[in-house]
Amino acid sequence: MNRFDPLETIKEILWFLAVTAIAFGWMFLMMLIISFVAASVVKITIPVMLVTAVCFTVAVDIVAVIRRITKKRKEREIQRMLRE
């Protein structure tokens, strides 16, 4: 039950990278839309958009890692309870 599964680990890493890429693309697209809509009010440059998108992506990644850790801990706790 607690065996290391390399295929599962590779899938988790690829899923994490996909979520990261999607989050970055989404954040950057939202920054582009905001800059076009608010062009007369706020001047947002491409470097600022990239930094903002990276910051939001890192926040999404941190949440994803915390959720994964919590899930693994719950699974281990269930396995421990079943063994007792």
C-alpha positions in Angstrom: 0.0 0.0 0.0 2.8 2.4 0.8 5.0 1.2 -2.0 6.8 3.7 -4.2 5.2 3.8 -7.7 7.4 5.6 -10.2 4.7 5.8 -12.8 2.3 7.5 -10.3 5.1 9.9 -9.3 5.7 10.8 -12.9 2.0 11.4 -13.4 1.9 13.7 -10.4 4.8 15.7 -11.5 3.4 16.1 -15.0 0.0 17.1 -13.6 1.7 19.7 -11.4 3.6 21.1 -14.4 0.4 21.2 -16.4 -1.5 23.0 -13.6 1.4 25.5 -13.3 1.5 26.2 -17.1 -2.3 26.7 -17.2 -2.2 28.9 -14.1 0.5 31.1 -15.6 -1.3 31.3 -19.0 -4.6 32.2 -17.3 -3.0 34.9 -15.1 -1.1 36.4 -18.0 -4.2 36.5 -20.1 -6.2 38.2 -17.4 -3.5 40.8 -17.0 -3.6 41.4 -20.8 -7.4 41.8 -20.7 -7.1 44.2 -17.7 -4.5 46.3 -19.4 -6.6 46.6 -22.6 -9.8 47.5 -20.7 -8.1 49.9 -18.3 -5.7 51.4 -20.9 -6.8 54.9 -20.3 -6.6 54.6 -16.5 -3.7 52.2 -15.7 -0.5 51.7 -17.7 0.6 48.1 -17.2 3.7 47.0 -19.1 4.6 43.5 -20.2 7.3 43.0 -17.6 4.8 43.9 -14.8 2.3 41.5 -16.3 4.9 38.7 -16.3 6.0 39.4 -12.7 2.3 39.5 -11.6 1.5 36.3 -13.5 4.5 34.5 -12.0 3.5 35.7 -8.4 -0.1 34.4 -8.9 1.2 31.2 -10.4 3.6 30.6 -7.4 0.6 31.2 -5.1 -1.5 28.6 -7.0 1.5 26.2 -6.9 1.8 26.6 -3.1 -1.9 25.9 -2.6 -1.6 22.8 -4.8 1.4 21.5 -2.9 -0.3 22.1 0.5 -3.4 20.3 -0.7 -1.3 17.3 -2.0 0.6 17.1 1.3 -2.7 17.2 3.3 -4.1 14.4 1.0 -1.0 12.2 1.5 -1.2 12.7 5.3 -4.9 11.7 5.4 -4.1 8.6 3.3 -1.3 7.6 5.6 -3.5 8.2 8.7 -6.2 5.9 7.1 -3.6 3.3 6.3 -2.2 3.5 9.9 -5.8 3.1 11.3 -6.5 0.1 9.1 -3.3 -1.6 10.2 -4.2 -1.3 13.9 
